[in-house]
Amino acid sequence: MTRRLGLEFLGVFGLSPIDLVRLAAELDCQFIGTVPAPIEYNPENYLAWNLLADRSLRAELKAALGDTGVELLLGDGNAFLPGVDARESLAPHLDLYAELGVKRVNSISFEPSLERSCDQFAVFAEMATQRGLQPTIEFCPISVIGNLETGLAAVRHAGPHAKLLIDTMHFFRSGSSLSDLAETADLVGHIQLSDAPAVPAIADYLEEAMYERQVPGEGEAPLEAILAALPDVEAVGLEVPLRSLAEQGVGPVERMARCVAGARKVLGA
């Protein structure tokens, strides 16, 4: 199987999804992932954008996808929050992604109850499936769904359409088992690839994850082993925010070119 390589939104901070599509095409990547609106951090002072609110932006994005042949594969930015019902908060996101022709929608939980997190993912999975979208959830060490074991429990609770998204930094830092990953590979639908040091360079985990990861192959995560455990997962999205380079004036083209080159070496190995 030939892996498909893509660019996830987090590596380009405030860059518009249209420019991300063009960047993916320039770097010979096959897909992108996006969110309804960018995070606030915007070191390169891009114009603000919001896919939910801007119909013309959605039309331009569809045109760019058609012109380049790049696929909008992953709709991200869907979080389960304390006291908030996913049926209300995330329905607009799913409607947006269905309109844009997205294939897969990813979620993460910041709800402190594991039981409610699993129930909210089941609701999300039901809503996604009704719209023809494939639901995934990622585990993260600072979430109650914090490792492979709890991620798999959420997927099994949500039913046969649900899958797990493996973020390689989160997998590495969670202490999850490579052998367990290989045994449950059929429940994994997507990989987000980045590297990280074994000892965090930034004390705050969320800050490190959101702003400062490493180019694939330049850290200590067992990327080749993770990929080998998931031989049938076709889509590998690069989620590599590099704040330090952005603040040195290194633009998104050069940053993502370094990440693509690193990823291709890891994939080739």
Phi, psi and chi 1 to 4 in degrees:
 res  aa     phi    psi   chi1   chi2   chi3   chi4
   1 MET       -  136.4 -178.7 -163.9   66.5      -
   2 THR   -90.6  124.2  -58.5      -      -      -
   3 ARG   -70.7  147.1  -53.9  -94.4 -165.7 -176.9
   4 ARG  -103.3  131.1  -60.3  175.8   68.9 -144.6
   5 LEU  -105.8  137.5 -163.4   60.6      -      -
   6 GLY  -138.3  170.9      -      -      -      -
   7 LEU  -112.3  122.3  -57.9 -178.6      -      -
   8 GLU   -89.2  157.5  -51.6  -79.0    7.1      -
   9 PHE   -62.6  -31.3   76.2   96.8      -      -
  10 LEU   -66.6  -26.2 -161.7   56.4      -      -
  11 GLY   -74.3  -14.1      -      -      -      -
  12 VAL  -116.3    9.4  -67.3      -      -      -
  13 PHE    51.8 -116.3  -58.5  121.8      -      -
  14 GLY   -89.5    7.5      -      -      -      -
  15 LEU   -57.5  139.8 -172.0   73.1      -      -
  16 SER   -68.3  152.8   83.0      -      -      -
  17 PRO   -62.7  -27.9   19.3  -30.0      -      -
  18 ILE   -66.8  -45.1  -64.8  164.6      -      -
  19 ASP   -68.6  -29.4  -71.5  -29.7      -      -
  20 LEU   -67.0  -39.6 -179.3   55.8      -      -
  21 VAL   -59.1  -46.4  167.9      -      -      -
  22 ARG   -65.8  -36.9  -67.0  172.3  178.4  150.0
  23 LEU   -66.1  -41.8  176.1   55.2      -      -
  24 ALA   -59.9  -43.8      -      -      -      -
  25 ALA   -63.3  -41.2      -      -      -      -
  26 GLU   -61.8  -35.3 -179.4  178.3  -17.6      -
  27 LEU   -94.8   10.9  -62.6  177.7      -      -
  28 ASP    59.2   41.7 -164.5   25.8      -      -
  29 CYS   -99.7  152.3  -69.2      -      -      -
  30 GLN   -95.9  -16.6  -70.8   73.3   53.8      -
  31 PHE  -153.5  169.3   68.3   86.9      -      -
  32 ILE  -130.8  164.1   68.0  159.7      -      -
  33 GLY  -120.4  146.8      -      -      -      -
  34 THR  -140.5  177.4 -165.5      -      -      -
  35 VAL  -131.1  165.9  -72.1      -      -      -
  36 PRO   -62.6  -35.3  -26.8   36.8      -      -
  37 ALA  -152.0  153.0      -      -      -      -
  38 PRO   -74.8  164.3   29.5  -36.2      -      -
  39 ILE   -69.1  163.9   61.2  174.7      -      -
  40 GLU   -69.3  -29.8  -68.5 -175.5    5.8      -
  41 TYR   -65.3  122.9  179.8   69.3      -      -
  42 ASN  -148.4   69.4 -175.6   10.8      -      -
  43 PRO   -65.7  -20.1   27.3  -36.3      -      -
  44 GLU  -101.4    8.5  -73.9  141.2  -28.4      -
  45 ASN    56.3   47.4  -64.8  -47.4      -      -
  46 TYR   -71.1  154.8  -62.2  115.4      -      -
  47 LEU   -64.6  142.4  -67.2  175.6      -      -
  48 ALA   -64.0  148.6      -      -      -      -
  49 TRP  -146.4  156.6   53.4  -89.6      -      -
  50 ASN  -153.3  110.1 -172.5  -47.5      -      -
  51 LEU   -67.8  -30.9  -76.8  166.7      -      -
  52 LEU   -66.2  -38.0  -78.7  167.4      -      -
  53 ALA   -93.5  -17.0      -      -      -      -
  54 ASP  -116.2   98.3 -167.8  -22.5      -      -
  55 ARG   -64.1  -38.9 -179.0 -179.0  -60.6  175.8
  56 SER   -66.1  -35.2   63.8      -      -      -
  57 LEU   -64.2  -39.7 -179.9   65.1      -      -
  58 ARG   -63.5  -40.9  -62.0 -163.2  -62.7  -89.5
  59 ALA   -65.2  -41.5      -      -      -      -
  60 GLU   -64.5  -38.6  -71.5 -179.7   53.4      -
  61 LEU   -64.6  -44.0  176.6   55.0      -      -
  62 LYS   -60.3  -40.3  -70.4  179.3 -174.7  177.5
  63 ALA   -65.3  -41.9      -      -      -      -
  64 ALA   -64.3  -39.7      -      -      -      -
  65 LEU   -62.6  -43.2  -66.9  164.7      -      -
  66 GLY   -66.2  -38.8      -      -      -      -
  67 ASP   -68.8  -35.9  -70.4  -16.2      -      -
  68 THR   -96.3  -24.0   59.2      -      -      -
  69 GLY    81.3    3.3      -      -      -      -
  70 VAL   -74.4  141.9  171.3      -      -      -
  71 GLU   -99.3  138.9 -178.8 -177.7    5.7      -
  72 LEU   -87.6   92.9  176.8   46.8      -      -
  73 LEU   -88.1  -40.6  178.1   64.1      -      -
  74 LEU  -121.9  127.5 -172.6   73.0      -      -
  75 GLY  -101.5  113.2      -      -      -      -
  76 ASP  -111.2 -172.3 -142.4  -27.4      -      -
  77 GLY    81.4   28.5      -      -      -      -
  78 ASN  -111.3  101.7  -52.9  -63.2      -      -
  79 ALA  -112.3  141.2      -      -      -      -
  80 PHE   -92.0  124.1  -50.8  134.7      -      -
  81 LEU  -120.6  152.0  -57.5  172.7      -      -
  82 PRO   -59.1  131.9  -20.4   30.7      -      -
  83 GLY    73.8    7.6      -      -      -      -
  84 VAL  -118.3  133.1  178.3      -      -      -
  85 ASP   -90.7  121.9 -174.7   -4.7      -      -
  86 ALA   -59.3  -28.5      -      -      -      -
  87 ARG   -62.3  -30.3 -162.0  174.3  -64.5  -80.9
  88 GLU   -93.7  -45.5  -63.2  177.5    2.8      -
  89 SER   -74.4  -31.7   64.2      -      -      -
  90 LEU  -105.7   -6.8  -62.5 -179.3      -      -
  91 ALA   -57.9  -42.6      -      -      -      -
  92 PRO   -61.0  -37.1  -24.0   35.2      -      -
  93 HIS   -62.0  -45.6  -69.5 -161.9      -      -
  94 LEU   -68.2  -36.9  -63.6  178.0      -      -
  95 ASP   -62.2  -42.2  -71.0  -19.9      -      -
  96 LEU   -59.3  -48.8  166.8   69.5      -      -
  97 TYR   -68.1  -34.3  -69.2  138.1      -      -
  98 ALA   -64.9  -40.9      -      -      -      -
  99 GLU   -62.9  -36.8  176.7 -171.7  -20.5      -
 100 LEU   -83.3   -3.4  -68.6  172.6      -      -
 101 GLY    79.0   23.6      -      -      -      -
 102 VAL   -65.0  147.2  167.2      -      -      -
 103 LYS   -91.7  -42.7  178.9  179.0  179.2 -179.2
 104 ARG  -130.4  142.1 -176.7  172.5  -64.1  125.6
 105 VAL  -125.3  131.3  -74.5      -      -      -
 106 ASN  -109.0  152.5 -175.9   48.9      -      -
 107 SER  -137.3  165.3   60.1      -      -      -
 108 ILE  -149.0  150.6 -170.3  169.1      -      -
 109 SER  -111.2  129.8 -176.7      -      -      -
 110 PHE  -115.4   19.9  -64.3  112.8      -      -
 111 GLU   -84.5  128.8  156.7   63.1   51.4      -
 112 PRO   -73.2  -17.2   22.0  -31.7      -      -
 113 SER   -90.0  124.7  163.1      -      -      -
 114 LEU   -64.6  -41.4  177.9   59.1      -      -
 115 GLU   -61.5  -46.1 -179.2 -179.9    5.8      -
 116 ARG   -69.6  -34.6 -172.9  170.7 -173.7  -87.2
 117 SER   -60.0  -45.1  -66.5      -      -      -
 118 CYS   -64.3  -40.4  -69.3      -      -      -
 119 ASP   -65.7  -40.6  -73.4  -16.6      -      -
 120 GLN   -65.7  -37.4  -72.1  -75.5  -79.9      -
 121 PHE   -66.3  -36.4 -179.9   51.4      -      -
 122 ALA   -62.2  -40.7      -      -      -      -
 123 VAL   -63.1  -47.2  167.1      -      -      -
 124 PHE   -58.4  -44.8  178.7   80.0      -      -
 125 ALA   -63.0  -40.9      -      -      -      -
 126 GLU   -62.9  -46.4  177.5 -171.2    4.8      -
 127 MET   -63.9  -41.6  -67.7 -165.9  -59.7      -
 128 ALA   -63.2  -46.8      -      -      -      -
 129 THR   -61.8  -37.9  -57.5      -      -      -
 130 GLN   -60.9  -26.8  -72.0  170.3  -11.0      -
 131 ARG   -98.3    7.3  -68.2  163.5  173.3   81.2
 132 GLY    77.6   22.4      -      -      -      -
 133 LEU  -107.7  149.4  -54.0  167.9      -      -
 134 GLN   -95.2  117.4  -61.8  175.8    1.2      -
 135 PRO   -86.4  138.1   29.6  -32.3      -      -
 136 THR  -131.8  161.2   63.9      -      -      -
 137 ILE  -134.8  144.2 -170.6  167.1      -      -
 138 GLU  -110.6  144.7   64.5  179.3  -67.1      -
 139 PHE   -94.7  155.7   60.9   83.8      -      -
 140 CYS  -151.6  136.1  172.7      -      -      -
 141 PRO   -57.2  -22.2  -28.3   36.9      -      -
 142 ILE   -94.9    4.4   57.9  171.2      -      -
 143 SER  -101.4  157.0  168.1      -      -      -
 144 VAL   -64.2  -27.8   68.9      -      -      -
 145 ILE   -90.2   83.4  -59.7  178.7      -      -
 146 GLY  -108.7   -4.4      -      -      -      -
 147 ASN  -154.5 -179.5   54.4   25.8      -      -
 148 LEU   -60.1  -41.6  179.6   62.8      -      -
 149 GLU   -59.8  -49.5 -179.9 -177.7    3.7      -
 150 THR   -72.7  -31.7   47.9      -      -      -
 151 GLY   -62.8  -43.0      -      -      -      -
 152 LEU   -66.4  -36.4  -69.8  170.0      -      -
 153 ALA   -62.1  -41.1      -      -      -      -
 154 ALA   -64.8  -41.8      -      -      -      -
 155 VAL   -64.2  -45.4  166.3      -      -      -
 156 ARG   -66.0  -35.1  -70.9  170.7  173.6  139.4
 157 HIS   -66.2  -33.9  179.4   74.0      -      -
 158 ALA   -81.4  -14.0      -      -      -      -
 159 GLY   106.2 -179.0      -      -      -      -
 160 PRO   -68.9  -18.5   24.1  -34.5      -      -
 161 HIS   -85.0  -15.0  -62.8  -68.8      -      -
 162 ALA   -81.7  147.3      -      -      -      -
 163 LYS  -136.2  167.1  -63.5  -78.1 -172.7 -179.4
 164 LEU  -100.9  139.6 -164.7   61.6      -      -
 165 LEU  -100.9  128.2 -179.5  148.7      -      -
 166 ILE  -100.9  112.2  -65.8  -65.7      -      -
 167 ASP   -92.6  120.3  178.6  -55.5      -      -
 168 THR   -66.4  -31.6   56.0      -      -      -
 169 MET   -66.2  -46.3  175.2 -177.4  174.5      -
 170 HIS   -63.6  -40.6  -61.4  -24.3      -      -
 171 PHE   -60.2  -47.8 -179.0   90.2      -      -
 172 PHE   -59.9  -47.8  177.4   40.3      -      -
 173 ARG   -78.2  -17.4  -68.6  -74.5 -177.7   73.6
 174 SER   -81.8  -12.4   70.9      -      -      -
 175 GLY    73.8   20.0      -      -      -      -
 176 SER   -72.2  160.5  -63.6      -      -      -
 177 SER   -91.4  129.6  160.9      -      -      -
 178 LEU   -64.5  -37.3  -78.8  163.9      -      -
 179 SER   -67.9  -38.5   60.0      -      -      -
 180 ASP   -65.3  -37.4  -71.4  -12.9      -      -
 181 LEU   -61.6  -46.1 -179.0   63.8      -      -
 182 ALA   -62.1  -36.7      -      -      -      -
 183 GLU   -71.7  -21.7  -70.8  174.6    6.7      -
 184 THR  -117.2   24.3   53.0      -      -      -
 185 ALA   -60.2  -26.3      -      -      -      -
 186 ASP   -68.7  -13.0   59.6  -42.6      -      -
 187 LEU   -96.8    4.5  -66.4  178.2      -      -
 188 VAL  -102.1  130.7  177.3      -      -      -
 189 GLY  -112.7  -14.2      -      -      -      -
 190 HIS  -159.9  148.9 -167.7   91.0      -      -
 191 ILE  -121.5  132.9  -62.4  167.5      -      -
 192 GLN  -109.1  120.0  -73.6 -177.5  -28.5      -
 193 LEU  -102.9  128.6 -172.6   69.2      -      -
 194 SER  -158.7  171.1   65.5      -      -      -
 195 ASP  -119.2  167.2 -143.3  -29.1      -      -
 196 ALA  -160.9  152.8      -      -      -      -
 197 PRO   -74.8  155.6   27.8  -33.5      -      -
 198 ALA   -65.8  -38.4      -      -      -      -
 199 VAL  -101.3  119.8  177.6      -      -      -
 200 PRO   -56.5  137.3  -23.0   33.2      -      -
 201 ALA   -83.2  -19.1      -      -      -      -
 202 ILE  -123.9  130.1  -63.0  173.1      -      -
 203 ALA   -65.6  -37.3      -      -      -      -
 204 ASP   -82.4  115.2 -175.4  -69.2      -      -
 205 TYR   -61.4  -44.8 -173.2   91.2      -      -
 206 LEU   -63.4  -39.3 -175.5   59.1      -      -
 207 GLU   -62.0  -44.9 -179.5 -177.2   -2.7      -
 208 GLU   -61.3  -45.7 -177.6 -176.1   20.2      -
 209 ALA   -65.4  -36.6      -      -      -      -
 210 MET   -81.1  -28.5  -69.1  -76.6  -70.0      -
 211 TYR  -125.5  -23.6  -59.1  111.2      -      -
 212 GLU  -147.7   86.2 -163.0   65.8   48.1      -
 213 ARG  -106.5 -167.5  -55.7 -162.1 -167.2 -168.7
 214 GLN  -123.8  152.7  -71.4 -177.4  -52.2      -
 215 VAL   -59.6  136.4  172.1      -      -      -
 216 PRO   -52.2  129.4  -29.1   37.0      -      -
 217 GLY    95.9   -9.9      -      -      -      -
 218 GLU  -103.1   -2.9  -65.4 -174.2    2.1      -
 219 GLY  -114.2 -152.6      -      -      -      -
 220 GLU  -119.0    4.9  -63.4  172.0  -89.3      -
 221 ALA   -68.3  143.7      -      -      -      -
 222 PRO   -80.4   64.8   32.0  -35.5      -      -
 223 LEU   -62.1  -43.1  -58.9 -175.9      -      -
 224 GLU   -63.1  -38.7  -67.1  174.1   18.9      -
 225 ALA   -69.3  -38.8      -      -      -      -
 226 ILE   -62.9  -46.5  -66.1  170.6      -      -
 227 LEU   -63.9  -38.5  -69.6  164.7      -      -
 228 ALA   -66.2  -30.3      -      -      -      -
 229 ALA   -74.5  -15.4      -      -      -      -
 230 LEU  -124.8   60.1  -58.1  170.6      -      -
 231 PRO   -67.9  -19.9   26.9  -36.6      -      -
 232 ASP  -102.6    5.9  -63.0  -36.3      -      -
 233 VAL   -87.8  111.7 -179.7      -      -      -
 234 GLU   -78.5  -38.8  179.1 -170.7   25.2      -
 235 ALA   -92.9  124.1      -      -      -      -
 236 VAL  -124.0  107.2  178.7      -      -      -
 237 GLY   -98.3  136.7      -      -      -      -
 238 LEU   -86.1  113.4  -73.1  166.5      -      -
 239 GLU  -116.4   84.8 -174.8  165.7   82.7      -
 240 VAL  -132.7   80.7 -166.5      -      -      -
 241 PRO   -71.2  134.5   25.8  -32.7      -      -
 242 LEU  -130.9   73.8  -63.7  165.4      -      -
 243 ARG   -59.4  -41.4  178.2  175.1   62.4 -174.3
 244 SER   -60.4  -40.6   56.8      -      -      -
 245 LEU   -69.5  -41.2  -72.1 -177.1      -      -
 246 ALA   -59.2  -39.8      -      -      -      -
 247 GLU   -77.1  -11.9  -66.9 -179.2  -11.4      -
 248 GLN   -89.6    1.0  -67.7  169.0   28.7      -
 249 GLY    91.7    9.2      -      -      -      -
 250 VAL   -81.0  118.0  179.3      -      -      -
 251 GLY   -78.4  174.3      -      -      -      -
 252 PRO   -65.2  -30.3   21.8  -32.8      -      -
 253 VAL   -64.0  -50.0  176.5      -      -      -
 254 GLU   -68.4  -40.2 -175.0  176.7  -15.7      -
 255 ARG   -60.9  -48.6  -65.0 -161.4  -48.8  -90.0
 256 MET   -72.0  -30.0  -69.6  -59.3   97.8      -
 257 ALA   -62.8  -40.3      -      -      -      -
 258 ARG   -63.1  -40.8  -66.2 -175.0 -168.8 -177.0
 259 CYS   -67.7  -41.5  -65.5      -      -      -
 260 VAL   -62.9  -44.5  168.5      -      -      -
 261 ALA   -61.8  -43.7      -      -      -      -
 262 GLY   -63.8  -42.0      -      -      -      -
 263 ALA   -63.2  -40.1      -      -      -      -
 264 ARG   -67.6  -33.3  -72.5 -171.8  171.3  132.6
 265 LYS   -65.4  -45.0  -73.5 -178.9 -177.4  178.0
 266 VAL   -64.4  -44.0  171.0      -      -      -
 267 LEU   -64.2  -38.5  -70.7  167.1      -      -
 268 GLY   -65.7  -31.7      -      -      -      -
 269 ALA   -76.1      -      -      -      -      -
